[in-house]
């Protein structure tokens, strides 16, 4: 192969556009093609869970139109194309608009909402808001001041509860675990978040599970495992995401929870890379914005012929709960250790996760202590290979 390779990227989210930006910086004349089943407009997915309080509708969440992105990055944009298969032998992406041949392929397939098994004639009405089109449907079905059942009190569920309450709605949160963000924060922090949101009108049913959702006048009627009935106009499902690996698996690539990649982002096929929520790095899954941008900066030169290791900084997260601001660095999965209270006063809470050797491997700060995030990240800035999720 002579000259710059033809690089095809599948997926128009932050991961897809992130790697395309890095590719264009490094190779001004390279041939780049973006394939997406969506319209290709660029928007911030994290903004979906804070859009109500900001008065945003789906169209105003778009920050850059697809046509402008294509012009700025000099892309061959193939929007509205469903990718049906990858032909690795002929190095072709088979789409509903015909085959697209590649020299290098980057999979930015994202993750799909988990659909828990629920009985009832309205179980299908549980909506997951994972794309701008999902958000549009959610807004269209959301009456003013409505009661909204939220299944799940993880990051997305808790942020939506905050956003809905701040916008005059009445969220009802149901989760099998004992406190909000239970997989990310210690119980005392979860209790602080729960109480702050309760004061804003959020109703909690923790340690409970939705068993069935039935049709009812004006919305739905949900039955919990303790027999309680919750009536609401809309149901939001926020029980988690599962990496989209089916296309890669069908193509014979190595997959586990995500598409397996090495330290450069390369899959088991040397000409195919994966990035973002669909990728499983050597250290595990790495969600959120920061790891996507770090991976893009390494995958771009690697795909252009200069293997470059991904270097993840501390992957701390800002939880967008205005009723109780929180920043955190998740404790590494599989690392033995314990949460230690470092402060509990008028400024908020500080917890540090220490491993068996006493080293700080994670943290949670609330309220005024959130301003210490940058200093803590700087102190923990040794190169990481990934955060297991």
Secondary structure, 3 states (H helix, E strand, C coil): CCCCCCEEEECCCHHHHHHHHHHHHHCCCCCEEEEECCCCCEECHHHHHHCCCCCCCHHHHEEECHHHHHHHHCEEEEECCCEEEEECCCCEEEECCEEEECCEEEECCCEEECCCCCECCCHHHCECCCCHHHHHHHHHCCCCCCEEEEECCCHHHHHHHHHHHHCCCEEEEEECCCCCCCCCCCHHHHHHHHHHHHCCCCEEEECCCEEEEEEECCEEEEEECCCCEEEECEEEECCCEEECCHHHHHCCCCECCCEECCCCCECCCCCEEECHHHEEECCEECCCHHHHHHHHHHHHHHHCCCCCCCCECCCCEEECCCCCCEEEECCCCCCCEEEEEEEEECCEEEEEEEECCCCEEEEEEEHHHHHHHHHHHHHCCCCECCCCC
